[in-house]
Amino acid sequence: MDFTGQEPIGKCPKCGGRVFDNGMNYTCEHAAGNDRKCDFRVGSIILQQPVTPEQLQKLLATGKTDLLDKFISRRNGRGFKASSVLRQGRQSWFRV
């Protein structure tokens, strides 16, 4: 995968590499290609809620996104609000 010419969104919380927008997900530069040294990836759409580059930038910089309000439950089809946080280099969503 070639990220030449792209602006990084932020710093990978697992390995310190640069994170780029890769279309359907945001990927650490070291999690792409044949020589993978990292596994950090975040989907750009989660439960029908787009995760904007600005929100991912905030997640990488502060460890938390804003409260997002357009998630759709797979179980009942209802909308709900959630924030994403980083814990030990992994992304988690917390429903409010």
N, C-alpha and C positions, 0 to 999 in steps of 0.2 A: 504494500500500500504506500502510495507516495503523497506526502503532505506538502510537497514543495509549493511555495507561493501562498499557502494558507496561513492565516493568523491563528496562533494557539489561543484557546479559550481560557486556559489556566494551567496550573501545575497539578500533576497526578498526586493524589494523596497516598498512594501506595509506594511509588518508586521515585517520585520527583520529576518524571518526564513531562513532556508537554501533552496536553489534551486537545484534540481537534474534533471538529464536526465532520462526521463521516456519513452524512445522509440519514440513515435510520438510527444511528447511535452516535454517542460521543465516545471517542476511543483514545486511550493513551498511545503515544507513538511507539512504545515498547510492547504493546499488545497486538500489534498488526504485523503482518508479513510472516515469513517462515521462522525467523529467529525471535520468538516471543519470550520476553523476560518478565512480563507483567500481564495481569488479566483484568485491569480496570476498564470497564465499559458501562455506560449509562444509556438507556434507550431514549430516543428523542420524542417518543410518544409512549406514555404509560397509562393504561386504562382509559384510553381515548383523550387523555390530557396531554397536549403538546408541552414539552419541557424546552423552553426557549434557551438560546445561548446565554442570555442575561441571567436567567435563573441558575444555569449550570455554573456560570462564572461566580455567582454569589455563593453557591454550594461549595465550590472549590476554595474560595477565598475565606469564607466565614464558617463553613461547616454546616450551614443551614439555608434552605430556600425560604422564600416568602410562603405564606399560606396560599395554596392554590385551590381553586374551588370548582373545577369542572371534571373531576374524576368520575367515572361511571363504574359502579360495582358490577362484577361479572355474575354475582349470585342473584341480585334482584333488579339490576338495571337502573338503580337510583343513583343520583349524583351525590358526591360528598366532598368535603374539604380535607386536605392533607398537606403536610410539609415534609420535605426530605431532609435528612440529616446524615452526616458522615460519622461512622463509628468504626475505628480501627481500619480505615481505608475502604470500608464498604458502605454503600448507600442503602438507607432504610427509609420507608415512608410511614408517617404516623398520622392516622386519621383523627380528625378533631370533631 
